[in-house]
Amino acid sequence: GEHGIAGTVVEPDTGDLFVAVVYAVPSGDHYPKVVRLHSNDGGRTMASETTVLDMPGELIGPSHQISSITIGPDKKLYVHIGDGFFTQYSQDLTSFRGKILRVNMDGTAPTDNPFYNAADGITATDYIYAYGFRNPFGGTWRSADQSHYEVEDGPAVDRLAKVIPGFNFGYDGSDASMAIGAIYNWFPPVDPV
């Protein structure tokens, strides 16, 4: 399947590399993780590795896993995570799966995220920027409106969408749900990245 490094982005101020990975544990299970690699010699060698966001227990299959990672104009990390082939998790606000996350560079949850609530402890919910995704492959920023866009692989329909904070993109296992929030749908699918 698709394991290992799944997405990378360079932090422009420091040159550090943020990496979205599918991490294997001794039991053989795989889960998503974001790490920061720091270099003292312009990126030729790694001086240190820091875990930014660890998501143990969020089992990910051979596809529909962590993928795109970008840095927004607000200097936050935007991390795309597929549903791990478990459709129900895209609607579950207690799971990282099926979401686009918004994360501070140090791995903390931004207090202005749509579902942030420190009163109940910091959980997956506090990191969620938007939800209801099947497999958000790619993400980018449009400079004209400083907005985040995602492309997503669907069962038989693919989706391009402008990511709206707090919005439920509605994936429920059906092709019809891939139209929710879509700017454009591909049918037949083309697996956009």
VEXVEXNU-746744 format. One record per residue: x, y, z of N, C-alpha, C, O in turn. Coordinates in pm, whole numbers, padded with zeros to 5 digits, always signed. Each point is the difference from the previous one (the first is absolute). Last residue first. Layout:
! residues N
XYZXYZXYZXYZ
...
END
This chain:
! residues 193
-00443+01481-00786+00093+00017+00111+00040+00147+00007+00079+00039+00086
-00499-00390-00308+00079+00123+00001+00091+00006+00123-00036-00045+00109
-00260-00323-00363+00097-00004+00111+00089+00125+00002+00121-00011-00014
-00514-00094-00271+00133+00011-00061+00112-00007+00106+00118+00013-00033
-00688-00172-00053+00108+00058+00080+00133-00001-00073+00027-00087-00084
-00486+00123-00205+00058-00093+00095+00118+00062+00074+00053+00103-00043
-00253+00203+00067-00064-00129-00020+00020-00038-00146-00046+00072-00088
+00190+00334+00483+00042-00078-00116-00079-00130-00001-00002-00072+00100
-00104+00585+00119+00010-00144+00017+00046-00063-00130-00043+00040-00109
+00045+00480+00380+00002-00082-00121+00007-00146+00040+00066-00036+00098
-00130+00359+00223+00006+00100-00107-00010-00074-00133-00056+00049-00097
-00135-00232+00590+00090-00010-00116-00009+00122-00090-00109+00052-00025
-00143-00187+00447+00108+00098+00008+00092+00002-00120+00100+00072+00001
-00385-00487+00010-00018+00098+00108+00123+00090+00008+00112-00048+00020
-00157-00337-00311-00042+00128-00058-00013+00108+00106-00005+00119-00033
+00102-00584+00123+00120+00068-00050-00035+00132-00069+00091+00076-00035
-00421-00389+00198+00054+00086+00106+00127+00072-00044+00039+00098+00064
-00253-00421-00350-00078+00124+00009+00058+00095+00105-00003+00121-00019
+00174-00564-00036+00050+00092-00101-00071+00135+00010+00061+00104-00021
-00023-00406+00467-00069+00005-00130+00070+00096-00096+00067+00094+00042
+00054-00172+00426+00019-00126-00073-00061+00002-00138+00024-00091-00080
-00018+00467+00378-00072-00105+00072+00013-00136-00068-00075-00092+00031
+00264+00654-00003+00022-00133-00057-00066-00106+00088+00027-00009+00120
-00025+00524-00076-00109-00094-00011+00026-00140-00051-00096-00072-00028
+00317+00528+00157-00004-00032-00142-00079-00128-00028-00011-00041-00115
+00016+00432+00512-00009-00145-00017-00016-00029-00148-00105+00029-00059
+00338+00416+00328-00100-00055-00092+00009-00153-00004+00108-00058+00004
+00180+00390+00239-00114-00056+00072-00102-00069-00088-00097-00056+00052
+00418+00386-00304+00018-00039+00141-00130-00050+00063-00103+00066-00009
+00217-00118-00511-00067+00099+00083+00014-00044+00145-00036-00113+00033
+00272+00013-00544-00015-00047+00138-00052+00114+00086+00063+00105+00012
-00129-00230-00545+00059+00105+00082-00029-00041+00145-00115-00024+00035
+00142-00346-00439-00079+00084+00090+00085+00108+00064+00118-00019+00027
-00173-00431-00405+00082+00119+00026-00087+00091+00084-00114+00028-00035
+00082-00593-00080-00049+00132+00040+00114+00101+00010+00109-00032+00048
-00287-00487-00293+00102+00075+00073-00050+00142+00024-00092+00047-00068
-00144-00560-00022-00006+00143-00029+00110+00067+00084+00010-00026+00120
-00104-00431-00076-00013+00008-00145-00011+00144-00048-00020+00025-00118
+00165-00114+00572-00022-00136-00048-00010-00006-00153+00073-00077-00063
+00211+00483+00237-00126-00059+00045-00016-00141-00053+00086-00050-00073
+00317+00451+00178-00033-00122-00071-00128-00058+00058-00007-00026+00120
+00190+00555-00124-00032-00120+00077-00043-00113-00092-00077+00017-00094
+00314+00521+00177-00050-00094-00099-00007-00136+00068+00085-00035+00082
-00087+00585+00104+00040-00140+00006-00056-00075-00120-00105+00034-00054
+00238+00506+00259-00078-00087-00088+00053-00141+00012+00119-00022+00024
-00108+00544+00243+00053-00135-00014-00096-00083-00086-00121+00005+00018
+00220+00558-00007-00084-00113+00040+00067-00132-00030+00084-00012-00089
+00016+00507-00005+00063-00058+00120-00082-00118+00054-00004-00023+00121
-00059+00289-00538-00095+00017+00112+00051-00063+00130-00075-00009+00098
+00350+00037-00498-00098+00105-00027-00096+00022+00116-00040+00113+00028
+00375-00469-00046+00049+00130+00047-00104+00110-00018-00002+00096+00077
-00057-00628+00016-00022+00093-00110+00037+00140+00049-00061+00051+00094
+00219-00572+00065-00052+00131+00037-00011+00087-00123+00091+00003-00083
-00112-00572+00179+00082+00113-00038-00070+00129+00040-00117+00000+00039
+00113-00598-00020-00047+00128+00048+00095+00110-00044+00121-00021-00010
-00276-00554-00065+00084+00117-00019-00063+00125+00054-00123+00012+00009
-00071-00465+00053+00137-00024-00052+00088+00124+00005+00113-00005+00047
-00561-00182+00220+00051+00127-00055+00148-00011-00037+00089+00016+00084
-00506-00348+00014+00144-00016-00024+00056+00128-00062+00027+00003-00120
-00472-00029+00333+00034-00140-00024+00151-00016-00008+00061-00074+00077
-00361+00462+00206+00077-00034-00120+00022-00151-00009+00003-00070+00101
-00210+00390+00248-00089-00062-00096+00068-00035-00131-00062+00006-00106
+00212+00421+00429-00017-00146+00010-00096-00052-00106-00057+00076-00078
+00413+00367+00276-00117-00039-00080-00008-00151+00002+00101-00067+00024
+00186+00271+00279-00029+00123-00074-00124-00021-00087-00086+00088-00008
+00316-00334+00478-00080-00009-00124-00029+00139-00057-00051+00089+00069
+00282-00212+00357+00084+00020-00118-00080+00010-00129+00055+00042-00103
-00250-00140+00536+00058+00134+00008+00086+00035-00122+00023+00118-00028
-00220-00557+00095-00101+00101-00033+00060+00140-00006-00040+00081-00084
+00289-00463+00239-00004+00014-00146-00094+00113-00040+00028+00073-00095
+00119+00001+00581-00025-00125-00072+00005+00025-00150+00030+00112-00044
+00056+00121+00572+00030+00015-00142-00007-00137-00066+00072-00093+00037
-00374+00261+00397+00131-00056-00034+00022+00012-00150-00095+00012-00076
-00289+00176+00275-00011-00146+00007+00133-00070-00030+00001-00120-00030
-00041+00600+00028-00067-00041+00124-00010-00152+00014-00004-00052+00111
+00170+00316-00498+00099-00050+00096-00064-00055+00126+00066-00073+00075
-00218+00148-00592-00060+00013+00133+00095-00061+00101-00004-00121+00022
-00077+00225-00602+00091+00004+00116-00077+00022+00129-00086+00088+00008
-00047-00126-00497-00057-00085+00106+00087-00001+00127-00015-00088+00084
+00124+00361-00488-00146-00001+00011-00058-00077+00118-00104+00038+00054
+00590+00204-00024-00056-00106-00085-00150-00012+00026-00047+00032+00109
+00370+00265+00120-00108+00051-00085-00048-00104-00102-00071+00035-00095
+00435-00110+00406-00119+00027+00081-00117+00056-00082-00114+00001+00047
+00514-00348-00210-00031+00142+00004-00132+00026+00073-00099-00069-00025
+00428-00352+00127-00121+00035-00075-00024+00149+00009-00001+00055+00110
+00501-00294-00092-00119+00028+00081-00117+00035-00090+00017+00033-00117
+00440-00121-00034-00084-00117+00020-00123+00024+00087-00081-00091+00017
+00428+00404-00191+00053-00078+00111-00087-00121+00034+00029-00073+00095
-00148+00389-00440+00130-00057-00036+00061-00086+00111+00080-00089-00027
-00615+00133-00002+00111+00093+00021+00131-00071-00032+00008-00122+00006
-00474-00028-00237+00092-00028+00110+00103+00113+00011+00052+00046-00101
-00536-00269-00141+00075+00127+00006+00080-00004+00129-00055-00017+00109
-00203-00374-00458+00038+00052+00131+00073+00133-00017+00063+00025-00103
-00432-00352-00171+00113+00090-00023+00023+00067+00134-00089+00063+00057
-00148-00569-00142+00001+00141+00039+00112+00077-00069+00094-00058-00055
-00211-00435+00110-00101+00064-00084-00008+00150+00022-00106+00060-00016
+00326-00306+00420-00019-00054-00136-00114+00068-00074-00103+00034+00058
+00243+00032+00412+00079+00079-00095-00032-00039-00145+00023+00079-00091
-00377-00121+00518+00105-00070-00074+00073+00097-00092-00059+00096-00051
-00336+00001+00313+00098-00043+00100+00118-00073-00065+00089-00048+00070
-00487+00213-00303+00082+00113+00044+00097-00036+00113+00072+00087+00048
-00322-00359-00469+00025-00012+00144+00095+00110+00045+00119-00003-00033
-00256-00105-00427-00103+00078+00070+00024+00007+00151-00070+00073+00069
+00356-00326-00359-00001+00133-00061-00102+00093+00068+00015+00122-00005
+00040-00592+00121+00090+00094+00066-00001+00138-00063+00038+00098+00066
-00284-00488-00235-00064+00065+00114+00090+00105+00066-00050+00092+00065
+00197-00384-00435-00085+00115-00037-00051+00077+00121-00005+00123-00003
+00439-00416-00079-00109-00013+00097-00087+00125-00015+00025+00102+00064
+00395-00172-00297-00096-00100-00048-00110-00030+00101-00067-00103-00010
+00386+00459+00065+00061-00128+00032-00086-00119-00043+00014-00109+00054
-00076+00608-00115-00081-00074+00098+00055-00137+00035-00058-00070+00084
+00374+00502-00234-00112-00076-00053-00069-00081+00109+00043-00002+00115
+00246+00478-00088-00002-00141+00042-00125-00066-00054-00112+00048+00020
+00449+00435-00044-00112-00076-00057+00012-00146+00043+00106-00062-00013
+00075+00569+00203+00033-00141-00017-00125-00075-00046-00104+00005+00065
+00351+00507+00013-00127-00059-00042+00030-00142-00044+00074-00022-00096
+00182+00429+00418+00007-00120-00083-00142-00048-00029-00085-00002+00088
+00230+00529+00007-00046-00124+00063+00019-00114-00099+00001+00020-00122
+00060+00474+00056+00118-00070+00058-00041-00123+00082+00068-00037+00095
-00347+00334-00379-00004+00026+00144+00113-00069+00076+00004+00002+00123
-00082-00062-00592+00042+00138+00019+00001+00040+00147+00065+00098+00037
-00009-00621-00126-00090+00105-00045+00057+00138+00021+00103+00015+00065
+00110-00522-00160+00004+00110+00097-00086+00112-00057+00023+00048-00111
-00047-00614+00035+00037+00131-00052+00009+00099+00116-00046-00028+00111
-00014-00534-00269+00027+00090+00112+00049+00132-00060+00091+00001-00082
-00345-00512-00081+00050+00135-00023+00022+00075+00132-00077-00013+00095
-00034-00458-00007+00055+00029-00132+00057+00141-00005+00109+00025+00051
-00328-00482+00268+00054+00135+00003+00065+00029-00136+00059-00090-00060
-00389-00284-00014+00073+00030+00121+00046+00146-00001-00049+00079-00080
-00166-00424-00244-00092+00087+00075+00063+00041+00133-00065-00006+00104
+00275-00433-00269-00036+00119-00076-00097+00081+00085-00031-00039+00113
+00202-00368+00051+00100+00018-00105-00029+00120-00090+00079+00029-00090
-00279-00006+00586+00022-00112-00090+00103+00032-00106+00075+00097+00013
-00147+00090+00512-00011+00038-00141+00034-00122-00084+00096-00071+00030
-00240+00222+00516+00052-00097-00095-00032+00041-00144-00112+00039-00033
+00150+00194+00504-00073+00038-00122+00051-00089-00113+00072+00047-00088
+00129-00076+00514-00136-00049+00011-00087+00035-00119-00108-00058-00018
+00517+00377+00128-00010-00144+00021-00145-00042+00021-00081+00076+00055
+00327+00360-00224-00140-00043+00001-00011-00152+00020-00064-00067-00081
+00401+00549+00118+00000-00146+00007-00146-00045+00015-00074+00053+00082
+00382+00406-00231-00135-00050+00029+00002-00152-00011+00027-00055-00107
+00385+00288+00107-00088+00115+00009-00141-00044+00040-00060+00058+00090
+00586-00258-00031-00138-00035-00032-00087+00122+00025-00001+00055+00111
+00530-00050-00249-00096+00026+00106-00138-00044-00045-00042+00032-00111
+00612-00070-00011-00136-00034-00040-00090+00019+00121+00029-00049+00109
+00500+00228-00294-00095-00046+00100-00135-00031-00064-00035+00052-00105
+00432+00040-00150+00060+00019+00132-00094-00049+00109+00045-00050+00104
+00034-00074-00656-00095+00031+00106+00075+00013+00133+00078-00087+00037
+00115+00200-00548-00014-00106+00100-00098+00047+00109-00018+00119+00023
+00067+00144-00412+00077-00116-00047-00009-00118+00097-00002-00115-00041
-00192+00578+00077-00082-00111-00045+00075-00121-00050-00061-00096-00046
+00253+00511+00238-00077+00030-00121-00077-00117-00057-00032-00001-00119
+00286-00022+00535+00087+00019-00116-00079+00016-00130+00037-00055-00104
-00212-00046+00551+00093+00110+00028+00087+00033-00121+00080+00094+00005
-00604-00318+00076+00135-00017-00053+00084+00122+00036-00049+00113+00001
-00450-00399+00139+00082+00121+00002+00140-00032-00049+00054-00107+00029
-00594-00096-00043+00142-00031-00016+00077+00131-00009-00031+00085-00083
-00475-00277+00275+00077+00116-00049+00147-00041-00003+00054-00046+00100
-00560-00239-00127+00129+00026+00064+00065+00123-00064-00029+00037-00114
-00476-00327+00171+00070+00111-00065+00128+00025+00079-00004+00015+00122
-00368-00457-00205+00088+00077+00087+00058+00115-00083+00020-00014-00121
-00399-00453+00116+00057+00124-00054+00078+00079+00106-00027-00005+00119
-00022-00551-00140-00080+00117+00033+00069+00126-00050+00120-00002-00025
-00125-00594+00025+00050+00125-00057-00093+00113+00040-00122-00015+00001
+00274-00531+00173-00100+00101-00032+00068+00127-00052+00118+00023+00024
+00112-00410+00148-00030-00007-00142-00107+00099-00043-00026+00015-00119
+00253-00081+00557-00112-00093-00019-00033-00019-00148-00075-00092-00035
+00416+00409+00184+00040-00141+00004-00113-00100-00021+00025-00111-00049
-00087+00588-00179+00035-00038+00137+00031-00149+00002-00038-00072-00093
+00032+00493-00303-00023-00140+00038+00045-00022+00144+00106+00047+00041
-00285+00399-00354+00097-00052+00095-00037-00143+00040-00115-00027+00033
+00048+00417-00432-00075-00113+00053+00102-00078+00080+00095-00056-00055
-00061+00601-00049+00042-00139-00019-00106-00097+00050-00080+00031+00088
+00229+00518-00226-00116-00082+00037+00038-00145-00031+00035-00032-00113
+00285+00483+00212-00025-00122-00076-00123-00070+00058-00007-00024+00120
+00319+00520-00143-00110-00069+00067-00039-00117-00088-00016+00015-00121
+00486+00291+00165-00089-00081-00082-00106-00064+00089+00033-00072+00095
+00293+00547-00066-00035-00131+00055-00102-00068-00090-00080+00065-00067
+00267+00387+00024+00045-00105-00091-00029-00140+00053+00036-00099-00063
-00149+00557+00246+00109-00080+00058+00061-00100-00097+00112-00047+00020
-00472+00354-00146+00085+00079+00088+00122-00077+00049+00108+00057+00013
-00459-00259-00299+00087+00097-00067+00095+00078+00091+00108+00037-00044
-00298-00550+00058-00034+00122+00074+00094+00109-00049+00121-00011+00019
-00285-00434-00297+00114+00070+00060-00050+00126+00068-00072+00080-00060
-00170-00582-00054-00003+00144-00025+00118+00063+00074+00034-00041+00111
-00278-00481-00275+00106+00083+00058-00027+00146-00031-00063+00034-00100
-00167-00587+00105-00008+00141-00035+00111+00077+00068+00042-00036+00110
-00080-00443-00083-00119+00024-00081-00013+00145-00045-00073+00028-00095
+00434-00445+00291-00017+00145-00018-00116+00023-00096-00002-00053-00111
-00045-00413+00300+00123+00078+00007-00030+00147-00012-00101+00048+00051
-00213-00430-00290+00050+00025+00135+00130+00078-00005+00063+00012-00106
-00472-00240-00203+00065+00131+00000+00043+00032+00143-00076+00059+00076
+00026-00577-00257-00081+00119+00000+00085+00125+00000+00118-00004-00033
END
